[in-house]
Amino acid sequence: MAKGKFKHKPTGERTFSSWEEIERLTLIRQQRAEAAKKREEEKAGMSLAKFAC
């Protein structure tokens, strides 16, 4: 049997100690969303270029 702090399974919930961390993670999430959108646009442009030839 498990003892001490490892007795229960972790819930996967994260707690952040400061608002700065939350703001930083929000900024990172926005940057990743913008990068994904840009990749999709480039991918769509590449597929159109294939048909134009």
CNS distance restraints for C-alpha pairs under 8 A (distance, minus, plus):
assign (resid   1 and name CA) (resid   7 and name CA) 7.85 0.50 0.50
assign (resid   2 and name CA) (resid   6 and name CA) 6.18 0.50 0.50
assign (resid   2 and name CA) (resid   7 and name CA) 4.87 0.50 0.50
assign (resid   3 and name CA) (resid   7 and name CA) 5.26 0.50 0.50
assign (resid  16 and name CA) (resid  21 and name CA) 6.63 0.50 0.50
assign (resid  16 and name CA) (resid  22 and name CA) 6.90 0.50 0.50
assign (resid  17 and name CA) (resid  21 and name CA) 7.35 0.50 0.50
assign (resid  18 and name CA) (resid  22 and name CA) 6.85 0.50 0.50
assign (resid  19 and name CA) (resid  23 and name CA) 6.12 0.50 0.50
assign (resid  20 and name CA) (resid  24 and name CA) 6.05 0.50 0.50
assign (resid  21 and name CA) (resid  25 and name CA) 6.13 0.50 0.50
assign (resid  22 and name CA) (resid  26 and name CA) 6.13 0.50 0.50
assign (resid  23 and name CA) (resid  27 and name CA) 6.18 0.50 0.50
assign (resid  24 and name CA) (resid  28 and name CA) 6.27 0.50 0.50
assign (resid  25 and name CA) (resid  29 and name CA) 6.11 0.50 0.50
assign (resid  26 and name CA) (resid  30 and name CA) 6.25 0.50 0.50
assign (resid  27 and name CA) (resid  31 and name CA) 6.21 0.50 0.50
assign (resid  28 and name CA) (resid  32 and name CA) 6.18 0.50 0.50
assign (resid  29 and name CA) (resid  33 and name CA) 6.25 0.50 0.50
assign (resid  30 and name CA) (resid  34 and name CA) 6.21 0.50 0.50
assign (resid  31 and name CA) (resid  35 and name CA) 6.13 0.50 0.50
assign (resid  32 and name CA) (resid  36 and name CA) 6.12 0.50 0.50
assign (resid  33 and name CA) (resid  37 and name CA) 6.20 0.50 0.50
assign (resid  34 and name CA) (resid  38 and name CA) 6.16 0.50 0.50
assign (resid  35 and name CA) (resid  39 and name CA) 6.18 0.50 0.50
assign (resid  36 and name CA) (resid  40 and name CA) 6.23 0.50 0.50
assign (resid  37 and name CA) (resid  41 and name CA) 6.27 0.50 0.50
assign (resid  38 and name CA) (resid  42 and name CA) 6.21 0.50 0.50
assign (resid  39 and name CA) (resid  43 and name CA) 6.01 0.50 0.50
assign (resid  40 and name CA) (resid  44 and name CA) 6.10 0.50 0.50
assign (resid  41 and name CA) (resid  45 and name CA) 6.14 0.50 0.50
assign (resid  42 and name CA) (resid  46 and name CA) 6.15 0.50 0.50
assign (resid  43 and name CA) (resid  47 and name CA) 6.34 0.50 0.50
assign (resid  44 and name CA) (resid  48 and name CA) 6.33 0.50 0.50
assign (resid  45 and name CA) (resid  49 and name CA) 6.18 0.50 0.50
assign (resid  46 and name CA) (resid  50 and name CA) 6.40 0.50 0.50
assign (resid  47 and name CA) (resid  51 and name CA) 6.78 0.50 0.50
assign (resid  48 and name CA) (resid  52 and name CA) 6.34 0.50 0.50
assign (resid  49 and name CA) (resid  53 and name CA) 6.67 0.50 0.50
